[in-house]
Amino acid sequence: MQGSPPRGPGEKPGTSIIHPPTHETPVIALTAGEPAGIGPDLCVLLAQQPPAEKLVVIANAGMLEQRARQLGLAWRTLPFDGARKSAFVPGAMEVIDVPLAAAVIAGQLDRANSRGVLQTLEVAIDGCMSGRFDAMVTAPVHKGIINDAGIAFTGHTEFLAARTHAPHVVMMLVGGGLRVALATTHFAVKDIAQQITASSLEQTLRVLHRDLITRFGVGSPRIAVAGLNPHAGESGHLGREEIDVIIPVVESLRQEGMQLTGPLPADTLFNPERLRNFDCVLAMPRPRPRLTARSAAA
């Protein structure tokens, strides 16, 4: 979810930077991630069964062929033709070839290939922006080895935001009937509190509210805002972020017509009985809501 100036109650009109789908059958770009990791294996496995959408893998073609041989699975590289539909051939996958600087050994990281990993993301992002692809799916990358190569990289989220010039980016996890957006992205736990400012929280809630309406078809979003501190701060005795930052922002946006509830203690928020009253949860730190959302989607 990437924010241009948002729309909604009290919000100024803006233009989305994401193109709407232009294909009857969605064309999804799949980046293979870290060449020595699990991503190439998943790409090869996906080629063995008919896809629900048209997939095009963005990766080094030779590396995929090598991995298929190691896995003992059929593989045939096809050029991406841009067509909406293709006949399914077991083991065949359309590939946009991206060169790598060094030979790949499964399980052995090589910083020389970090630039190639990021290039796969650039191809996918640019294709989504131009309408060539309708969406992108990313296999895992190894942030450590990319940084070891001298390239500052904190994660897919920030990389996508920078490449698309998004003024404000919001990460949302969706699965198993649960939507959880995050007020922060990739920061050390010790730095989370200082990242949650009134300005950033307001922008996040505006983007979230707008996109629930425009992208998820939720007519009047009900958003639960979780607290940052244990028990939502216990009236300031376990931290003042709820009192000083979260409550003023929530109350201000409520006056504009947003249906916001909170801050609620994250300790007890993530249970089915409470969650059925909301269309989305905005959580502050990453670890617990990510685990909850991933468990729901499993």
Sequence and secondary structure as in RCSB ss.txt:
>XXXX:A:sequence
MQGSPPRGPGEKPGTSIIHPPTHETPVIALTAGEPAGIGPDLCVLLAQQPPAEKLVVIANAGMLEQRARQLGLAW
RTLPFDGARKSAFVPGAMEVIDVPLAAAVIAGQLDRANSRGVLQTLEVAIDGCMSGRFDAMVTAPVHKGIINDAG
IAFTGHTEFLAARTHAPHVVMMLVGGGLRVALATTHFAVKDIAQQITASSLEQTLRVLHRDLITRFGVGSPRIAV
AGLNPHAGESGHLGREEIDVIIPVVESLRQEGMQLTGPLPADTLFNPERLRNFDCVLAMPRPRPRLTARSAAA
>XXXX:A:secstr
 EESS  STT      SS     SS EEEEE  STTSSHHHHHHHHTTS  SSEEEEEE HHHHHHHHHHHT   
EEEE    S     TTEEEEEE   SS  BTTB  GGGHHHHHHHHHHHHHHHHHTS SEEEE    HHHHHHTT
     HHHHHHHHHT SEE EEEEETTEEEEES  S  GGGHHHH  HHHHHHHHHHHHHHHHHTT  SS EEEE
E SSGGGGTTTTT SHIIIIIHHHHHHHHTTT EEEEEE HHHH SHHHHTT SEEEESSSHHHHHHHHHHH 
